[in-house]
Amino acid sequence: MRFPELLLGAIQRSEIPLRFEPGAEEAVAKPVTEVLEAWIAAHQPAGDGSEFDAGQRALVERLLEELNGSADLPE
């Protein structure tokens, strides 16, 4: 499963009246995804190239890939 599918499923199960307009779920998901992307990206280390920074950088990159749907969520 990918994050965009998970988010759209949550939106579809919500009680938000979307009036059954085509693309409504995606329109609701977009600002949520954008704020999550900014929040995750803020954790990108500016660091000194330490082993910790490399691990942090790899985690941030993986989370951003999952967020934009280019990587599956872990099982």
MIKOLLUM-206071 format. One record per residue (C-alpha): chain; z, y, x. Coordinates in nm, 3 decimals, padded with zeros to 5 digits. Each point is the difference from the previous one (the first is absolute). Layout:
BEGIN
{site "A", {Z, Y, X}} ...
This chain:
BEGIN
{site "A", {00.000, 00.000, 00.000}} {site "A", {-00.068, 00.353, 00.113}} {site "A", {00.215, 00.308, -00.060}} {site "A", {-00.253, 00.184, -00.221}} {site "A", {-00.009, -00.304, -00.232}} {site "A", {00.380, -00.011, -00.008}} {site "A", {00.021, 00.372, -00.081}} {site "A", {-00.265, -00.017, -00.272}} {site "A", {00.178, -00.298, -00.155}} {site "A", {00.325, 00.195, -00.011}} {site "A", {-00.175, 00.298, -00.159}} {site "A", {-00.166, -00.224, -00.258}} {site "A", {00.339, -00.150, -00.093}} {site "A", {00.163, 00.341, -00.032}} {site "A", {00.043, 00.189, -00.320}} {site "A", {-00.198, 00.299, 00.122}} {site "A", {-00.251, 00.084, -00.275}} {site "A", {-00.329, -00.005, 00.188}} {site "A", {-00.213, 00.020, -00.317}} {site "A", {-00.217, -00.285, 00.125}} {site "A", {-00.224, 00.238, 00.192}} {site "A", {-00.212, -00.164, 00.270}} {site "A", {00.149, 00.065, 00.341}} {site "A", {00.336, 00.116, -00.138}} {site "A", {00.200, -00.254, 00.202}} {site "A", {-00.177, 00.100, 00.320}} {site "A", {00.062, 00.368, -00.077}} {site "A", {00.372, -00.068, -00.034}} {site "A", {00.008, -00.223, 00.310}} {site "A", {-00.174, 00.252, 00.229}} {site "A", {00.285, 00.255, 00.034}} {site "A", {00.255, -00.281, 00.035}} {site "A", {-00.207, -00.153, 00.279}} {site "A", {-00.043, 00.339, 00.168}} {site "A", {00.373, 00.073, 00.005}} {site "A", {00.076, -00.349, 00.134}} {site "A", {-00.266, 00.046, 00.268}} {site "A", {00.153, 00.332, 00.110}} {site "A", {00.349, -00.151, 00.002}} {site "A", {-00.103, -00.301, 00.209}} {site "A", {-00.212, 00.210, 00.238}} {site "A", {00.299, 00.229, 00.060}} {site "A", {00.166, -00.295, 00.173}} {site "A", {-00.275, -00.026, 00.261}} {site "A", {00.176, 00.043, 00.335}} {site "A", {-00.109, 00.283, 00.222}} {site "A", {00.181, -00.192, 00.270}} {site "A", {-00.013, -00.083, 00.360}} {site "A", {-00.188, -00.327, -00.027}} {site "A", {00.317, -00.208, 00.001}} {site "A", {00.003, -00.352, -00.136}} {site "A", {00.190, 00.125, -00.306}} {site "A", {-00.264, 00.269, -00.064}} {site "A", {-00.277, -00.260, 00.029}} {site "A", {00.173, -00.218, -00.259}} {site "A", {00.058, 00.298, -00.228}} {site "A", {-00.364, 00.108, 00.037}} {site "A", {-00.121, -00.353, -00.083}} {site "A", {00.222, -00.011, -00.309}} {site "A", {-00.120, 00.340, -00.122}} {site "A", {-00.363, -00.100, 00.052}} {site "A", {00.053, -00.328, -00.188}} {site "A", {00.171, 00.174, -00.293}} {site "A", {-00.281, 00.255, -00.023}} {site "A", {-00.258, -00.281, 00.000}} {site "A", {00.188, -00.173, -00.282}} {site "A", {00.030, 00.328, -00.189}} {site "A", {-00.373, 00.074, 00.009}} {site "A", {-00.086, -00.358, -00.087}} {site "A", {-00.165, -00.102, 00.325}} {site "A", {00.269, -00.264, 00.068}} {site "A", {00.172, -00.253, -00.224}} {site "A", {00.371, 00.028, -00.070}} {site "A", {00.212, -00.261, 00.176}} {site "A", {00.086, -00.302, -00.209}} 
